[in-house]
Amino acid sequence: MLEPILNLQRFLDAGGPVLWAILLVAVILWTLIIERYWHHWRIFPQELAAVRARRAEQPPQERRIARMLLRKDVSELRQGLTRSLTAIRTLIAACPLLGLLGTVTGMIHVFDVIGFSGTGNPRAMAAGVSMATIPTMAGLVVALSGFVFSIRLQRGGEAHVREAEDVLKRDMLEEKEVRSQKSKPFNRSYFNR
């Protein structure tokens, strides 16, 4: 049980202090991604149901006002679905830059070793090379995996917004039909044939 934790500790130490920063960014990024998926799967259906219930309780509106209220409701649902996507994309863009910073600090370490002991100590240079390559790899892995899920979140959000708009329009049309049926007088001539 303790061995995987020690292996992770060794990996993070081999990558240098920049790898710790990448780990912190990765934790924040994946927390936001998981929260967004939770919102898409659990919170959004409840929000849509609440909007539908509120719209069903409202008195009939003039057509223009009803359309404006529909746009407002869809816009609020869209905002809820796309919240944090900008922060997710910013963290994704920061990961490769942090990896590049790790490369630079690792190469500085290699040059320090060369300056002190020359090129005769390959073991000391290897630590600097690993400090240069591990953060680059980690930054790219975090960025690419986050990018895939951010695209899926964006597309899923757009699909949810279209679905919500269709459902709310359908509800509005059904309400209009019900009101028009209630306002029509009873046609007795149909039964008098």
C-alpha positions in Angstrom: 0.0 0.0 0.0 2.8 2.4 0.8 4.9 1.4 -2.2 2.8 3.2 -4.8 2.9 6.4 -2.7 6.7 6.2 -2.5 6.9 5.6 -6.2 4.8 8.7 -6.9 7.0 10.6 -4.4 10.2 9.5 -6.3 8.6 10.4 -9.6 7.7 13.9 -8.4 11.1 14.5 -6.9 12.8 13.4 -10.2 10.7 15.9 -12.1 11.7 18.8 -9.8 9.6 21.5 -8.2 7.8 22.3 -11.5 6.2 18.8 -11.5 4.6 19.6 -8.2 3.1 22.7 -9.8 1.8 20.5 -12.7 0.3 18.1 -10.2 -1.5 21.0 -8.5 -2.8 22.3 -11.8 -3.9 18.8 -12.7 -5.8 18.3 -9.5 -7.6 21.6 -9.9 -8.3 20.9 -13.6 -9.8 17.4 -12.9 -11.8 18.7 -10.0 -13.4 21.3 -12.3 -14.0 18.7 -15.1 -15.6 16.2 -12.7 -17.8 19.0 -11.3 -18.9 20.0 -14.8 -19.8 16.3 -15.6 -21.7 16.2 -12.3 -23.6 19.3 -13.3 -24.4 17.9 -16.8 -25.7 14.6 -15.4 -27.3 15.6 -12.1 -27.9 19.3 -11.8 -29.0 20.3 -15.3 -32.0 17.9 -15.5 -33.2 19.3 -12.2 -32.7 22.9 -13.4 -34.6 22.1 -16.6 -37.4 20.5 -14.7 -37.6 23.6 -12.4 -37.8 25.9 -15.4 -40.5 23.8 -17.0 -42.5 23.8 -13.8 -42.1 27.6 -13.4 -43.2 28.2 -17.0 -46.2 25.9 -16.5 -47.4 27.9 -13.5 -47.0 31.3 -15.2 -50.1 32.9 -16.7 -50.3 33.0 -20.5 -48.1 35.7 -22.0 -48.2 37.6 -25.2 -46.3 35.9 -27.9 -43.4 38.3 -28.0 -43.0 38.3 -24.2 -43.2 34.5 -24.2 -40.3 34.3 -26.7 -38.2 36.7 -24.7 -38.8 34.6 -21.6 -37.9 31.5 -23.5 -34.6 33.0 -24.6 -33.9 34.2 -21.1 -34.5 30.7 -19.7 -32.4 29.0 -22.3 -29.6 31.6 -21.8 -29.6 30.9 -18.0 -29.4 27.2 -18.7 -26.5 27.7 -21.2 -24.6 29.8 -18.6 -25.0 27.0 -16.1 -23.7 24.4 -18.5 -20.7 26.5 -19.7 -19.6 27.8 -16.3 -15.9 26.9 -15.6 -15.1 26.0 -19.2 -13.0 29.1 -19.6 -11.1 28.2 -16.4 -10.7 24.6 -17.6 -9.3 25.8 -21.0 -6.9 28.2 -19.2 -5.5 25.4 -17.0 -5.1 23.2 -20.1 -3.1 25.9 -21.8 -1.0 26.4 -18.7 0.1 22.7 -18.5 2.4 22.6 -21.5 3.9 26.0 -20.5 4.7 24.6 -17.0 6.2 21.6 -18.8 8.4 23.9 -20.8 9.4 25.7 -17.6 10.4 22.3 -16.2 12.5 21.7 -19.3 14.3 25.0 -18.8 15.0 24.4 -15.1 16.2 20.8 -15.8 18.6 22.1 -18.5 19.8 24.8 -16.1 20.5 21.9 -13.6 22.4 20.0 -16.3 24.5 23.1 -17.2 25.3 23.6 -13.5 26.5 20.0 -13.2 28.6 20.5 -16.3 30.0 23.7 -14.9 31.0 22.1 -11.6 32.3 18.7 -12.7 32.6 18.8 -16.5 31.1 16.2 -18.7 32.8 13.4 -16.8 29.8 12.8 -14.4 27.0 11.3 -16.5 25.0 10.2 -13.4 24.7 13.8 -12.1 23.7 15.0 -15.6 21.1 12.3 -15.9 19.2 13.8 -12.9 19.0 17.1 -14.7 17.9 15.5 -18.0 15.1 13.7 -16.2 14.2 16.9 -14.5 14.0 18.4 -18.0 11.9 15.7 -19.7 9.5 14.5 -17.0 7.7 17.8 -16.5 7.4 18.2 -20.3 5.8 14.8 -20.6 3.5 15.4 -17.6 2.4 18.8 -18.8 1.5 17.4 -22.2 -0.3 14.4 -20.8 -2.4 16.5 -18.4 -3.2 19.0 -21.2 -4.2 16.4 -23.8 -6.4 14.4 -21.5 -8.0 17.6 -20.2 -8.5 18.9 -23.8 -10.4 15.8 -24.8 -12.8 16.1 -21.9 -13.2 19.8 -22.3 -14.3 19.3 -25.9 -16.8 16.6 -24.8 -18.1 19.0 -22.1 -18.5 21.8 -24.6 -20.3 19.6 -27.1 -22.5 18.0 -24.4 -23.4 21.4 -23.2 -24.4 22.6 -26.6 -26.5 19.4 -27.1 -28.2 20.0 -23.7 -29.0 23.6 -24.6 -30.6 22.5 -27.9 -32.6 19.9 -26.1 -33.7 22.3 -23.5 -34.7 24.9 -26.1 -36.7 22.2 -28.0 -38.5 21.0 -24.9 -39.4 24.5 -23.8 -40.6 25.4 -27.3 -42.7 22.3 -27.4 -44.2 23.1 -24.0 -45.0 26.6 -25.2 -46.8 25.3 -28.3 -48.7 22.7 -26.3 -49.8 25.4 -23.9 -50.9 27.6 -26.8 -52.9 24.7 -28.2 -54.6 24.0 -24.9 -55.5 27.7 -24.6 -56.9 27.8 -28.1 -59.0 24.7 -27.5 -60.4 26.2 -24.3 -61.3 29.5 -26.1 -63.2 27.8 -28.9 -67.0 27.6 -28.4 -68.5 24.2 -28.4 -69.6 23.2 -31.9 -73.1 21.7 -31.7 -73.6 21.5 -35.4 -71.3 18.6 -35.6 -73.7 16.5 -33.5 -76.8 17.7 -35.2 -76.2 15.9 -38.5 
